[in-house]
């Protein structure tokens, strides 16, 4: 889909089938023994491949393998593993399995699910673990083999192998590990009707009655028809959402209207609802009297839907042709009780036609009984025509017979037909539908097409109305119709009133509080907290009761991947406002009784000394707080002694350190050493963008005897802390963590053992560049200039991908807005971000300011040498020392500046910008209002605006320095499809943060309001700085591991002791510092 047009698709189902058919025909001609459709990320795409295989090479066995990419266990297009299998089971494959994206450990729970439900062979081809920060796979062959042996021993798979990162050694080890093990025994097929959208829907005896939402029908809903005919498909989508919220288990979609292009309308609508996870999670019933419309719908649905309907009206040949086409798409089918003689209106005719259709479908079309749904035809009663008076009773009795004769098949019907005579009288129609359903369900009716939001409870129907309705349904008296018509006149126009948006306000105060927290609604939170306070004996009981129950639900949903970080933070905002309201009452009680409440545990968090970045830490604090942990957040730039004094004084259970810049890694080592010196046994959590599992294992964990655990993101922290504070689970976690860290240390040792080139040899392998004056443009000025663009000017340069990443919503923008699992959360987050940006523009609460400049420059060895008004300034650079074993150069940024010996005039640019002036004050204001959501939002936006500022300024620099031609699109800017680079100190090409000191003197960056901490973190935190290289050959690169010989030379050029320089280069050192 496109963001501007969610119904758009770049390729059609038929085009995919044609392309796959061409490939499969060639493979078949080439003599393949079987076909494997693998790395399936989109089930609709896979269904096209399956259709092509069945068309072109039906004799070849088919293997299927899906890729689970989402943290909650979903495909890229949003399906769960169960929904996927249900969607493709019609292919009757030789095997089904999982490959790619995950390592064996992460793949196991999904394979276990698949092995349990798939009655075919199962396969598993994991990656060699998960890639590290450099995209490398580190899992050793014996580790992968150990996992897969356990899979085989547990009966999870028949076919095992490897995917990304696995090598011949991995396959050999796997083969050895599996020798002599028995293959998995396939389970018996599950004989239940199974459908799917993004999620599975099984109709079992425990399921209860299935409601099929009917309001997406242009013939049955005037509102829906008006929207479709007006081209307002988004408005029509909202009707579908209302049906799902009202309890619809399936959605019936019908586009059969005069003057409406049914194929186009069906395709557009189904493509749209496929981008709405709330709707797409349920299966679709494609309803049309025109088979070309049905087939168009089937080409849009990735799940296993239902066709409504086919019949024997045109004879057996036509019936079977359509049935086989439906089977090709993997759908279930509704069979209308209609044959060559017409529609069935008696019990005998209904049963006869359905029995004949059942035989044809099961014996000649290959349908399983579970995929057959009879519709014995609900016809209108109380029409005044005597022949119609038995219609309702006949349907109920036919249902009873069909369920006895064909117990594995299902029975359905369109309920609104029953009350057609009472159009416009909602009161009577609702009563008729409810009473009819009550009796039909008792007779065996499995499902029905109904308005899921307008079904009255049978017990709530007034006795006088119920008597008249049931007289009509069962034809109990000759004047039944007249009596109901007379009653209808007395209640004409009445109907059930629905306040959908605020219906949750009708619950108990406990239910309202839970709902508000789960949905992040703070509008009524104080009002409800006060009502609960009056109800409960103590204000603390409100927090420990309904409020904590709400946050428990939030935690469970977040942990299961069904709720996303922005929603959790909004839930925390509502919780904080409720607690803030109750706090004075609790304080009064504490003063009176001395009582205190209980928590799960106490956690002290900080951003370490010298670092000012705290967005990730703040999010972790919010998530822990949501799960009833007491969080003491010490803020940023916290020295080890302050952190640990606080932890000891407060009786903390866990300590957590965060950091973004490289020097923070050394500070974390210092924290670990100090904890060991003090004899503490508190678990130490490590997190932040610059941290890694490997650095934690190699540098931090060896300094402290208690657990040191690297936490990837906020979604993992609750599980880790919970395990650490449970005696039994802590022992298991410690064992697993220690083993993993030993493995990482061994990997690190192996890598360190790989030889580097001597620095003098690396120098000789510099980037080969033929220097020419035409490639060395002269900038418009030398020296520096201040710039202060408006926020409005920077907005269009925002790269939203990284904004979403800060909130732990993974995916590229704008595609993330249509993500099946978290697209809705992303769209809501983007809307709130733009609202806040509007405020920032209007109020001027955030200021962007920067400084940039140009200087005549040259390279001398690995130094950048600049000519300034105050004299020569040298900035030493580092060079790659890895032995690539081929003709690739060992790069340094100095390679991209003309060497002094060429005698050519070259220039270097530099910059420092911030969009964070005012951000801390604004965040503090939001925090004082108990609004963590907007406090985190403003910092995240300031970060993005700072990066946007850097992009905006670089574009300006290129235009005024050397770039010609039309302006680039934002997409091209973000993809860096331009000449020149802007490397930043502290990043892979020049990883030494301490060189910022020289940059700050060069730019006089303090003029722009940007400072440096003692560890060279920029303040405000939302700041960016770096150098500008203009040469066409300039490229980004990772300097990689550094030998001691180079570090000694570099320290000498910097005029600093080697030990001091090593502090800033810890992750890059290929040796242990003395």
N, C-alpha and C positions, 0 to 999 in steps of 0.2 A: 504493500500500500504506500501511497504518498501521504504525507501529513496534510497537504492541502486537499487531497482527494482520497480518503480511506477506502473507497470502493474500487479504486484503480488497481489493476493487476498487470504486471509487465508482460506476462505470458499466460496463455489460456491452458486449460486442462487438455484440450484436443491437440494443441501445439506440442505439449509435453509428451502426450501419447505417441504422436508422430515421430518425435525425435528419439524417444526411447525405442520405438519399434524398429527404426532404422539401425540402431546400435545392436539390438537383440538379434535382428535378422542376420547381421554380419557375424555376430558371435556364434550363432547357430550354424551358419555356413562354415565357420572356422573350426567347428567340431567340439565346442565346449560340452562338458558333461552336465553342468548345472549352472544356474544363474544366482548371483548374490547381489541383492539390492542393499547397500550398506551405507553407514553414516547418515541414516535418515534423520533429518532435522525437521521436516515438514511432512506430515502424514498424507496430506492431499497430493503432494508431489510423489510420494511413494505409491499412492493408489493409482496414479497415472502410469507409473512404471509397471505395477502389477497388471494393469489392464493391457498394456502393450505386450507383456510377457505371455499372458493368456491368449491374446489375439495371434501372436506371431509364432510362439514356440510353446504351445500348451503341454507338450510331452516332456519338457525339461523341468526337473525338480527346481523349486524356488527356495532360496534362503533369504531371510530378512534380518537386518541388524539396525537397531535404532541408536541414536546418540542422545544421551541425557545431559543437558547442559545447565539446567537451572538448579540452584541450591535446594529448592524444594522437590527436586526429582522430576523435572519436566523436560520435554523436548523444547527446542528453540521456539517452536510455534505454540507451545503452552500445554501440550497434553501430558497427563500422567502416564506412567508405564502401563497401567491397566487399561486406560482409555485407548492408548495406542494399540495394544493387542486386540481389543474388541474391534477396532477400526479396520484391522488388516487380516483378521482371522479367516475372512472369506477366501483369501488366497490359498488356503489349505497348504501352507508352506512345509517344506521338509524340516526347516528349523526357523527359530526366531531368537534373536539375541541382542546384545548391547555391545557397542564398540566406541572408542575414541572419547575425548573430552575429559574423562575421569581416569584415575588410577584404580587399581583393583580394590583397594580398601574403600574408596568412595563409591565404587560401583556395586559393592556387595548387596546392600539392602534392596536395590532396584532389581538385581538379578534374582534375589530370593523371591521377590514378588512375582516376577515373570515365571520363574520355575514352578511356582505354586499354581499358577492359573493357566499356563499354556500346555495343552495336551500334545505338543510336538517336541522335537528335540530343541534344546536351548544351547546358545553359544555365547561366548564372552571373550572379547578381545580388548583388554584395557590398555591404556597408555602405561608407560614406565613411571608411574606416580604422577604427580602434578609438576608442571614446569617451575623452575626457580625464577628469580627476578630477571634473569637473562634469557629466559625461554628455553633453558636446558633441562633435560630429564635426568634425574640423579638416581632413580631407583635401580638398585643393582639386580642382575639376573636372578640371583638366589632369593632375593626378597619377593620379586614378582612370582617366581615359581612356588614359594612357600604359600602365598595368598591363593594361587590357583589350585594347589593341591588341597587346601582346606575347602575350596569351592567344590571340588570333585568329591571329597570325603563327605561333605554335607549334602550331596545329591543335588547340586544347583545347576550343573551344566553337563552337556554331552560333548561339546566342541569348545576347546580352549586354545587361545593363542595370544598374540600381542599386536598392538597398534603403535601409535606415535611413541618414539623414543626407545622402542624395543629393538633389539639387534639379534643377530644370529645366535649369540650367546644366550640371550633371554629364551629363545625358542628351544635351544638344546636343553637348558636347565628345566624348562617347563615340561618338555617331553620326558626327561628323566624322572621328574617329580611325580608324573602321572602314571608311570609304569605300574601295571598290575592292579590299578584301581578300577572298580566296576563303574560303568556309565550310569548316568541318572535314569531312573525309571520314570516314564512319562505318566502324569496323572490322568485319570479318566476325564473326559470332557464334562464341563459343568452344564447341566441341562436346564439352564434358566435363560430367559430373554435378557440379552445384554445389549445395551445401546451406549453411545458415548457422544459427548461433546469434547470439551477440554478435560472433563472428568467422567469416570464410568457411571453408568446408571443401570443397575441390575434389578429386574422385577422378580422378586422372590415372595414367598408367602409373608415374609416379615415386612415387605416394602409398604404394604397397604395400598389403598386406591391411588392410582396415578392420574393426576390432573394435567391435561394438555391445554396450554394457554391458547385461546381462540381469537384474541383480539388483533392478531396480525393477519386478518382475513378481510379483503376488500369487499366481499359480499356479505360479511357478518358484522362489520364495524364501520359505521358511517364516518367516524373520526379518522380511522386508519385510511379509509379510501380517500377522504379529502386530502390528507397529507401526501399520499402516494401520487394522486393525480396532480397535485400542486408541485410535485418534485421535492417536497420536504422530507427526504428520507431520514434525516437526523431526527426530526420530530417523530417519525414512525418508529425509529429505533427505541426511543424513550418508552413507547407503548410496550414494546417487548420487554424492556427492563422492568416496567411496572408489573407485568405478568410473572416474571421470575421472582420478584420480591414478594408477590402475593402467594407464592407457593407452587407455581407451575413446574412440573417435572420435565415436560417437553414443550416445545413451541410449534404450533401448527401455523404454517405460512402459506397464504393463498393469494394469488395475483390474478384471478380470473374475473376480469371486468371488461365490459365493452370499451373499445377505443384505447385500451391499455396494452402496451407491448409487454405481454406477460413474461417472455424470456428475458428481456432487458430489465424489467422491474424485479423479477425474482433474483437475477444475478446481482444486481446492485444492492438489494436489501440484504441478501445473505453475505455478500462480501463485507458490507458495513458491520453487521452484527458479529462477524468473525473477529473484528478488531476490538470488541467490547467483552473483556473477560467475564464480567458479571453475567452476561447473556450467553456467551459462547460456551460456558461450562456445561449447559444442558443440551441434550440432543435435539435435532431439528426434525419436524415432520413436514415433508414437502407435499403440499396439497394442491392438486390441480386436476381438472378434467382433460387437460391437453398434455399428452405425453412429452412433447418437446419442451414444455415448461418444467415438467418433472425432471427430465434429463439435464436441463440447464442448471437446476437446483442441485442435483447430485454432483455436478462438476465443481461446486463451490464449497462443499461440506467435507471437512477433513475427518470428522467423527463418523460413527455409524448412526445414521438417521433412519427415518421411516418414510416410505412412500405412501401417500394417501391420495389416490388408491388406484387399483386395477379391478376389472371385473370380467365376467364372461359375456358381456353384452355383445361383443363382436365375434364371439366364438372361441374355441379352444386354441386355434393357431395364433390368433392375435394375443390372447391371454399369455400363452407360453413365450412368445417372442418378447413381450414386455417384461415378463417375470425374469427371463434370462438376462436382459439388459440391466435390470435392477440388481440382480445377483452380481453382475460384473462390477458394480460400484460398492458392493458390500452392505447394502441397506436391507432392513426388514421391510415387510410389505403389509399394507391393509387391503383386505379383499372385501369388496362390497357384495352384498347379497343381491346380485343383479345378473341376469343371464339373457340369452337370446329372446326369451319371452317377456322380459321386463323385470321390474323391481319386485322383490319378494315382500309380501304383505301378511303372510300367515306363518305360523310356527313351522308348518311342514315345508313350505317353500324356502324359508330362511335356512333351515337345517339342510335341506337337499342341496341347495346351491353351494353353501359353505363346505359341505362334505366333498362335493365334486372338485371344488377348487383346491382343497387340502390334498386330495389324491394327486392332482396334476402337479402341484408345487413340490411335493415330497418325492414323487416317483419319477417325474420327467424334468423338473427344473432344478433339482438339487438343493432345495431349501430344507433346512432343519425346521422341525415343528415350532421351535422357540421363536423363529423369525417370521411366523405367520400370525397376523392379527385379523380376526374376523370382525366385520362391521355388519351386523344383521339388519341395519337400517332403522334408526329411530325416526318415526314419521309423526306428523302433526296430529294431535287429537283435539277434541272440542271444536271441530270445524263446522258442525251442523250437518255433516254428511254421515249418516248412520254407519256406512262401511268403514269409517275411520275410527270408530269408537273402540275397537279391539287392538289398535296398533300398539299402544304402550304395553298392554298386557302380553301381546304376542312377542314383543322384543324381549321382555323379561323371561318368558318361558323358553324362548329359543336359546337365550343365553345359558339357561340351566342345562338344556340338553347338550349344547355344544361343549360346555365345560366337562360334562361327564364323558362325552365321546372322545374329545381331543384335549386331554388335561394339560399337555405341554404348550398348546397354542394359547393365544390371548384373545379377549373380546373387548371391543371398543365401540364408541358411537358418538355422534354429534348431538349433544343434549339440547342445544338451543332450538333445533327443529321441532321438538316436542310442543313448545309453547308458542308456535308461530302465530296462532290465532289471537294472541294477547299482546301483540307488538305495541309498545308504548306504555304498558302497565308493568313496571319493574317489580312491584310488590307481588303480583300474582305469578309472574314468570319465575322469580326467585323461589317462591314456594313450590311451584310445580317441579322445577329442576331439582331442588333439594329432596323432595319426597320421592321423586322418580329414582334418583341416584341411591337413596337409602335402600329401596327395595331391589333395584337392579344389582347393586353390589352384593347384597345378601344372596342373590341368585348366581353370582360368579363374575359379574362385570369387573374387568381388570383396570380399565382406563376409560376416559371420556374426554372429548373436547368441550371445555367449559371456559367461562370467564372466571379465572381462578380467584379474582378479587370480589366476586359477587355470588357467593354461595352461602345461603343462610344455614344455620344449624337446624337440623330436623326438629330438635327439641324446642327451638325458639319460634317455630311456626305456630301462630295462634290456633287453638283447637278448632274453631269454626271454619277457618280457612283450610286447615289441614284436612278436615273431613270432606270438604267439597273437592279439593284437589285429588284426594285418593279415590273418591267416587269416580272421577273422570279417568284416572290412570287405570283402574281395575274394572271400569264400566259396570259399577255396582248397581246403578239405578237408571232408568230411562231418561229422567230429567236432570242427569248429572251436569250436562253442558249448560243448560239454562240456569241452574242454580249457581254455577261458578261465574257465568257471565253477569248475573245479577249482583253477586258479591263484588265482582271486579269493578262495577260501576261505582261502588261506594268508596273504593280506595284508588281511583284512577290517578295516575301520575305519581303515586308514592313509590318510594324505593329506598334501598339502604343508602345512607349517607356515609361517605368515606373521607376521612381526613388522613390521607396516606402519609404525608410528610411528618405529621406529629402524632401518629398513632402510638408511638412508644411512650408518649406522655401519659397514656391511660394506665400504665402498669403501676405496680407498687413503687414506693420510693426506692427500695433496694434495686428493683429492676431498672428504674430510670437512671440511677447512678451508674450501674454496670453498663447500660447502653451508652450513656454519655462518655464514659471513659473509653470504651471499645471503639467508639466512632469519633472521639476527639472533639466532642461538642461541649463548649464551656458556657453556652448562652444561659442555661438554667442551673448550672452547677451549684452556685451559692444558694439559690432558692431551695434546691433539693437537699443540699447539705444541712440547711437550717431545719427543714422538715424532719430529716433523719435524726438530727441532734435532739429534737424535742421527743422523738419516739424512743430513742435509746437511753439507757441509764447514764452513760458517760459519753462525752464527745469522742473519746478515744475508741469506743466501740464502733463508731461510724467508720473510722479509718480502718480498724482491724477487721471489720465486717464487710459491708458492701463495697467500700472503696478498694480494699485489697483484693476482693473477689474480682472486681472489674479489671484491676491490673494483672491479676493472675491469668485471666482470659487473654489480655493483651500479650502477656509474656508467652503463653502457649501458642497463640496465633503467630507471633513473631518467630518463635523457635521453629514452627512448622513451615515457615516460608509463606504463610497465608496473609501476612501483614508485613508492611514494609516500614523502613526506618522513619520516613517523614510522618507516617500515621502514628507510630509509637511516640514520637516527640510531641505530637498534638495531644495524644492521650495523657502524656506527662504534664502538659500545660493545664489540662482540665483537672488533673489530680492535684497539682500544686495550688491551684486556685481554691479547691475545696479544702485542702489542708490549711492554707493561709487563713481561710475564713474561720476554721475550727480552732486554730492555734490559740487565740486569746481565751477561749473557753477551757482549753486543755491546760493553759498556763495557770488559770485560776484554780483548776482542780489540783494541779501539782502543788501549788502553794498551800492548798488546804489539806491534801492527803499525802503528798510526797510520792505518788505513784507515777510510774513511767511505762511506756508501751514497749512492746517487743519488736525486734527486727530480725531479718535473716542473718545479719552479720554486719560488720563495720569495715568499710574500705576507704583507705586514704589514697587520693590520686594527686598527681602533679605533672606539669611539664618541667623537665629537669633544668638545672642551672644553665643560664646562657641562651635558652630557647624560648621563643614567645608564641609558638604555634599551638593552638589549643582546641581547634574545632573537633578533631577526633576524640580527644580526652573528654570534652564536654558531652559529646554524644554517648560515650561509654558511661559517664556519670548518670545521664538521663535514663539509659536502659537499666542500669543497676537499681536506680531509685524506683523505677517502675516495678521492679521485682522485690520490693520491700527490703533492700539493703540500705543501710545508713551510709551515705557518701559524704566524706569530708574532702572537698576539692580545694587544694591549696593554691591553685592558679598556675601562673607561669614563672619561669626563672627561679625555681625553688632549689636551694642548696641541699645537699644530702642530709646535713645535720638538722635542718628545719623539718624536712620530710620525716626523718626517723624519730626525732624528738616528739613530733606530733603523734606518730603512730604508737609510740610507747605510752605517751601521756593519755591518749584516748582509748587505749586498749584495742587497737585495730586488729582485725582478723587477716587482712590482706593489704599489701601495698602495691600500687600501680604507678609505673613511670612511662611517660610519653615524650616523644621528640620527633622533630622533622629534619633537623640539620645534622650533618655528619658528626660534628663535635659532641652532639648529644649522646652518641654511642659510647664515647669515653666516659661521659658523666654517669651513664647507667652502670658501667663497670665500677666506677667509684662508689655508687650506691650499694652495689652488691658487696664490695669489699668492706664497706662500713657496716653493713648488716652482719657480716661474718665476724668482724671485730667486736661488735656489741653482743655477739652470741645469740642473735635473734633466730627464731625459727618460723617467722611469718613467710608465707608464700610471696614471691615477687613476680608481678605481672609486667611484661614488656610489650609496648605497642607504639605505633607511629609509623609514618611513611618511610622513614629511613631505616627502620629496624627490619630484621629478617629472622627466620628460624635458625639460619646458619650462623649468623653473627651471635645470636643469643647463645647457641650451643657452644660456639668456639671461644667467645671472649667473655661472656657474662656468667653463664652457669658455672664454669669451673671456679669462680671466685666465691661461691656461696653454697653452703652445704644443704640448705633447705630448697624447696622447689623453686625453680626459675622457669616461668612458662611464657612463651611468646604467644600473644593473642592477635590473630589476624585482623579481626574487625569486631565491631560492637555486637554483631549477631552471635558471636561465640562466647562473649565474656560471661554471660549468666551461667551457661553450662559449666564453664571452667571454674568459676568461683564456687558454684554449688558443689561441684565434685571436691574441691579443695577443703571445703568446710564440713564434709561428711567423712568420718574417720575411715570407713571401709572403702568408699569410692576414692578417697585421697590416696590410699595405698596403691590402688590400681592405676590411677592417673600418674602417680610418681614413677611407678615401674615403666609404664608406657612412655612417659616423657623422657625418662633417663635413657631408655633404649633408643629412642628416636634421636636424642641429642648425641649419643655415642656414635650412631650411624652417620649423623651429619659431620661430626668431628673426623671420622674416618674418611668421608668423602673429601672434606677440606684438606686433610693430610695428603690424600692422593693428588689433589689438584696442586697443592703447594710443591709436591715432589716433581711436577712437570717443569723442566728447565726453562729459564728465560734467556733471551739473548743478552749478552753483555751490553751495557748502556752505549758503549762506544760503537758497537756494531749496529744497534738500533738507530743511532744517529746517522749512520751511513745509508740507512734504508728509508730516508725521509720521502715524503710524497713527491714524485717527479712532476715538476711543473715547468713548462716553457714560458718564461716571463716575457711579457710584451707590454709596451706603454698603453696600448688600446684597452687593456684589461685593468688599468689602474686609474680610475676616474678621480678627478679632484673635487672634493666636497665644496659646498657653497660658502663655507666659512671655517675658520679654526677657532678653538676655544669652546665655550659652553653657552647654552641657552636654557632658560626655564620655560616649561610649557604647563598649562593648566586647562586641559580640555573639560568640557561639560560632561556630566554622567550620560546625558542623552546622546552625546557624540560617541561614547564608548560602547553603548549597549549593543549595537549591531555587530561588534567584534567579539562578543562573548562566545566561548566554546562551551556549550551547555553540557557536552558529554562529561566533562570533569566536574561540573556542578552536581550532576546526578550521582557521580561516583562518590562525592563527598558524603552523600546521603545513603551510600551503599546500595544504590540502584544501578545495576550493571547493564551496560548497553550503549550503543552509539546514538547520538542525537542526529537526526530526528526520529530514527527508527524506533528508539526506545519508547516513544509516545504510543506506539501501536503494539508494544510487547504484550503477548497474551496474558502473562501473569501479573506484571507490575506496570503495564501501560497506563492504567487508570490512575495509579498513585503518582506516576511521573507527570501526567497531564495536570493533576491537581497541584502538585508541587510547583510546576512551571507557572501555573496561573498565580499562585501565591507569591512566587518570586517576582513576577512582573508587576503585581500589585505593589509590592514593597519598593521595587525600582521606581515606579511612578511616584510614590511618596518621597523617595530620596531626591528625585529630580525636582519635585515641587517644593520641598522644604529646604533643600540645600544642606541636609544634615551630614552628607558625606562629600568629602572634597578629594579630587584627584589632582596630583601635582607631580611634576618630574623635571629632570635635568638631563640634557644630553650634549654631546660635543664630538669634535673631530680633531685629530692631531696628525701632523706628518710623522710617519713611523716606518720602521724597518725591522727585520729580524736579524739577530746575531746569535748563531747557534740555536738554542731553544729559548731565547729571551725575546720578548717584544720590547723594542726600544722606541720611545716616543719623545718628540721634541716639543716641549711646552715653553710657555713664557718664562717659567721659573727654572728651566734647564731640562736636562735629560732625565726621563723616568723609565726604569726597567721593570718589566713584569715577567718573572720567570714562568715558563710553561713546562709541563710534563709530557713524556713521550711513551707510546706503547712499546712494551718489551716482549710481548708474546712472540714466539717463533711460529709464524703462520705456515711455514714449510712450503711456501709457494712464492709467487711474485708480488703478493700484496705488500704495500708499504707499511712501515711502522709510523703511524701518524702522530703529529703534534700540531697544536694550533699555530705554532710558530711557522709551520710550513706554508701557511696561507697568507703570509706577509712577505713582501719582496725582500730577499736577503740583501744585506748591506753591500755585498760584493757585486751585485748587479748594477749599482749606481742609479737605479730607477726610483722615482719619487712615488711612494705609496702612502696611504693614510689608514688610520685605525679609528673606529668610533667607539663610544661607550655611553652607557645610560644607567639611570636609576629612577624608577617611577613608583608611586604609591597611589592606591585608591582607598587607603584605610584611615585617612584623617577624619576623625569623628566616629569611626566604627566602634571602638571600645566604649565610648560614652553612650552610644545608641544601644549597644548590646547590654550595657549595665542597666540602662533604663528599662529595657524589656525584662531583664532578670528580676528587677525590683517589682515588676508587675506580674511575676510568676509566669512569664511567657518565654520558656526556653526555646520554643519553636521559632519565634521571630528573632530571638537572641542569636541562635545558631544560624538562622537564615541570613541575618545581616552580615555576619562574618564570612559566611560562604560566598555571598554575593560580592563582598569587598575583595575576596581572593580572586574571584572570576573577573571582576572589573580591573584589577591590577594586571592580570594576564592579558585582558582585552586592551588595556592601555599600552602594554608592551607591543602587542600586535599592531595597534593603531600607529604608535610611534615608529615602529620598524618600517611600516608602509610609507610613512612620511619621509623617513630617512632615505629609503630606496628611491623615492620619487625625486627628492631634491639632490640626491648624490649621483645616481647612475641609471635608474630604471626609466624606460620609456614605454609607450604603448598604452592601451586602455587599462583602467583599474581592474584588479582581479576580483573574482567573486569571493565571498566569505569562505566558501568550501575550499577554494584553492589556497586562500591565505592560511587556513587552519591546517591544510595538508602540506604547507610549506613548499608550494610549487613555484618558488621564486628564487632569484639569484641571491646568494649571500646567506650568512648565518648570524645568530646572536647567542653564542654560548654564555652560560651563567656560571659564576664561581660556585663550587659546591656540587656541580653536576658532572656527569661522566667524562667530558672532554677536559675539564679543568677542575678537579674535585677539591682543591684546597680552598676552604672558606676564608682562610686568613689573608688571601690576596685581595679581599674586598677592601682592606684598610688602604691599600694603594689606590684602588679605584675611587674610594670616597674622597681622598685628598685630591685626586685628579679632577673630579667633578664638583668638589665642594658640595657634596650631596646634602649636607645639613641644611643648606638654603631651601631645599625642597621639603624640609620637615621629615627627612628620613635619617634615622640613626642606626648605629650598630651596637649590639650587646658585647659583652666581654668575649663571647664565643662566636661573634660575627654574624649573629642572626639579625636580620633587618627589622627595624621598628618604624612604623606600624608593621604588624605581621603581614598584612596584605600589600607587600612590596615586591618588586622584581628588579634585578639589575644584571648587567652583563656587558659584553663587548660586541662590536659590529665588525664583521669581516666582509668585504665586498667582492673578493676575487671569485670568478665563476667556478673555480675548482674547490672552493671551501665546502667542507662537509662536516656533519656531526659524526662523532665516534665515541667509543668508550675506551678510556686510556688503559683500563684493565689492571692486572697485577704489576706491582712495581718492585724491582729489585733493590737491594740495599745500596748497590753502587750508584744507582740513579738518585735515590733519596739523599744520599750524602752530597752528591753534586748539586742537587736542587736546593738543599739546605744552605750550602755554601753560596749559591747565587742569590738566595733570599736574605743572606746575612743573618741567619738564625741557627741555633743549635739543632742538630739532627733530631734529638728527642722532642724538641718543641714542634718540629714539622711533622714528626710521626703522629703526634696527637690528632692532627687534622686529616691524616691519611689512613687511619686505622683500617677501614674496610678494604683498602687497596694494597696493603702491604703483603708481599709474598714471603714474608719471614716474620718471626716473632721478635718484636722490639726487645732490646736488652733490658 
